[in-house]
């Protein structure tokens, strides 16, 4: 199957105009969750939510493709000792009713180090895509101020 990177980026919105998009106390925004095809270097799927929505909550919306590997930064957990936080090794999201399985790799030592390094190296392409998106697609005007309009 294909190898994808899954990540999201936040796009700021004026909270006074887009009141439904409350993100922080005085800040509004939307989040663009993106499944990025590493091989073809294009996004395969977008899902737009309010900025407070986490990537895990969007997982059921991603279209299924058998044999797919999805690389993502999952996060950290607080370790029991006083040293630095421990990185999560692997999280698998399985929806048997829909026949979907999603694997997130961080420091999965079941794979060869060279494979993990290549996945992380290629995952950087989604960050470059987000940078390009924010630099070149400046939105000057929306059709409306509702969530659907945005």
SULLIN-V518449 format. One record per helix or strand. SS is the DSSP state (A for helix, B for strand). FROM is the first residue (numbers start at 1). TO is the last residue. If there is no record, write none. Layout:
SS & FROM & TO
SS & FROM & TO
This chain:
B & 3 & 13
A & 19 & 21
B & 22 & 24
B & 27 & 37
B & 42 & 50
A & 55 & 61
B & 69 & 71
B & 76 & 77
B & 86 & 87
B & 90 & 95
B & 100 & 105
A & 113 & 136
